[in-house]
Amino acid sequence: MKEKLVNIITLGCSKNTVDSQKLLRQLNAGGYTVKADYNGPSDIVIINTCGFILDAKEESINTIISHIGEIKRRGSGRLIVMGCLAERYRNELKEELPEVDAWFGVNNPAEIVKSLGQIYHPELNGERILPSSKHYAYLKIAEGCDRTCAFCAIPAIRGPYHSVPVEDLMAESEYLASQGVKELILIAQDLSYYGIDIYGRQSLTELVSRLASISGIEWIRLHYLYPANFPMDLIDLMLKEKKICRYIDIPIQHVSDSVLKKMKRSHSGAETITLLNEIRRRLPDAAIRTTVIAGHPGESEDDFNMLLDFIKSFRFERLGAFPYSHEEDTYGYIHYSDEISDRIKEKRVELIMQAQQEISEEKNSKAPGKIVKVIVDRREGMFYIGRSMHDSPEVDQEILITSEKKIKPGTFIDVRITGFNEYDLYAEVL
């Protein structure tokens, strides 16, 4: 086969990022030259789409249309679309966009490889092509979800929860460490549920303990811990194991019992607040990150104010807020009307983020003079960009570092905080 260039464009979440990196490895093993998010001409373009909420769907469709136009202008090239959008709307998209050469949903890497005339290598499932900033990597410990949150289409898109065996995750993590990865970021739709389907018990703490034994891995970060049945033994491990970042990502979505019931969340507002207070009591130096939804069907003005007041009083270190999106294939779409206007949803999100901006600025104002360990991600203009253990890449604040000496990305260094704004810190190398 004549060597060809394959470019995979990844949209959406970190789970898609992992899927794309593993597919790149398979195609590279088959003789293709591979690139990720490449702007130049390619023989084959694969777009890994997101189909979770309206804005993500629109971005995916616009990206597909843009590449159809590019291929037409060049007069050559093949376009393949995969991922969540294709899983949800494949039949409709085939009719609307016949210029796309092939459509694949989620969890179909072998079919994609075979469609390109290559042999799929299952022995390479734990390997991937990493980006140049390969000092951190996402480790997907499970696929799908068994929960039935009213607003979420993930179970319909990615199927039931399926944990990856501990042995496979250990082998994959050891491979990543051998490639220079120093920070593992554990992801799944729900980390708390890990192990129940294959071991009959929650096994996240056991997994994290074993991952911490891997030489070369210096930080382990945990994303998406569901509040119900939170594995409290994980806190015991975090207190003992210094490799685990003091970082708890726990999407609460709301604190009003009436809204949580409408959302079909399996926890109450009081249980959520008790859990958060216990985590903060036991890990006072941790950054607690959450996400909330504004404008869910049934959310009254009083419900929203309850959420806003709690955010102001609890003072999360990191927070994201999203307007409710009325998504097909969800319980909410079938059983509720999208009764709250977009204007009110956006206003509620704005009020939440205004409050969080003030909280973030107040917390950051206490940082100057502190000595902080950071990992350096990249150089940008006159600054090196780093993160503390309280900050995850792409979603949290950054530390802008001045240094007269050259610093290699992936290096851990100690810095002194010298300044701040609402969402970033400034520092100098000690």
ABEGO torsion letter per residue (X at the ends): XBBBBBBBBBBEBAAAAAAAAAAAAAAAAAGBBBBBGBABBBABBBBBBBAABAAAAAAAAAAAAAAAAAAAAAGBEBBBBBEAAAAAAAAAAAAABAABABBBBBGAAAAAAAAAGBBBBAAAAABBBBBABAABBBBBABBEBABABAABAAAAAAEBBBBBBAAAAAAAAAAAAAAGBABBBBBBABAAABGAAAAGBBAAAAAAAAAAABBGBABBBBBGBBABGBBAAAAAAAAABAABBBBBBBBAGBABAAAAAAAGBABBAAAAAAAAAAAAAABAABBBBBBBBBGBBGBBAAAAAAAAAAAAAAGBABBBBBBBBBBBGBAAAAABBBABBAAAAAAAAAAAAAAAAAAAAAAAAAABGBBBBBBBABBBEABBBBBBAABBBGABBBBBBBBABBBBBGBBBBBBBABBBAABBBBBBX
